[in-house]
Amino acid sequence: MATTNFPNYLAVLSLMTGVLALAGCGASEPQSETPIERGVFTSATDCAEGGKRTLEQCSAAITAAVAEHERAAATYPSLKSCETAEGADKCERTDTKSFRPRLMAFLVRMTDPPAAWPLYPTIKGEAGFRTGDNTILLSEDESLTFSRPALAAAELHAGKGSASSSYNF
């Protein structure tokens, strides 16, 4: 009568089960998910002229971004304190007599419906903008589309003159 070493049998069976389970991992079909297109625009009209969304869709998204700017932008008690934090000529007065970073453009995700976020001048003078959480969006970023007016604003505010021919929109 043959005896089976039961604990070793279970160990080998467990190991084989694990190997078979892992064999199915990583060999899946490549995902064909296209990245969501994003653009930088200075107005709803600018956004609509890009041809990806209607004026109504762009207006709704940008109106929400303006409301976010008014609700959440950093505020400072004086122009001097704002310019100390944000940089010279990068502040605007609020209707409550305080100051905040100047709203310069909008980041628009071309989802359906589109979504937009307020953009501010970069603090270090790069050609681009920054989000409310200080993420920098540079005009050279190939994953973004800058409209002509947005590119001109980014370059002008960075002290690089006006955008003549270097745009990607």
HELIX and SHEET records of a PDB file:
HELIX    1   1 PHE A    6  ALA A   23  1                                  18    
HELIX    2   2 ALA A   44  GLU A   49  1                                   6    
HELIX    3   3 LEU A   55  ALA A   72  1                                  18    
HELIX    4   4 LEU A   79  GLU A   86  1                                   8    
HELIX    5   5 ARG A  148  HIS A  157  1                                  10    
SHEET    1   A 6 ILE A 136  LEU A 138  0                                        
SHEET    2   A 6 GLY A 128  ARG A 130 -1                                        
SHEET    3   A 6 ALA A 115  PRO A 121 -1                                        
SHEET    4   A 6 ALA A 105  ARG A 109 -1                                        
SHEET    5   A 6 ARG A  38  PHE A  41 -1                                        
SHEET    6   A 6 LEU A 144  PHE A 146  1                                        
SHEET    1   B 2 CYS A  91  ARG A  93  0                                        
SHEET    2   B 2 PHE A  99  PRO A 101 -1                                        
END                                                                             
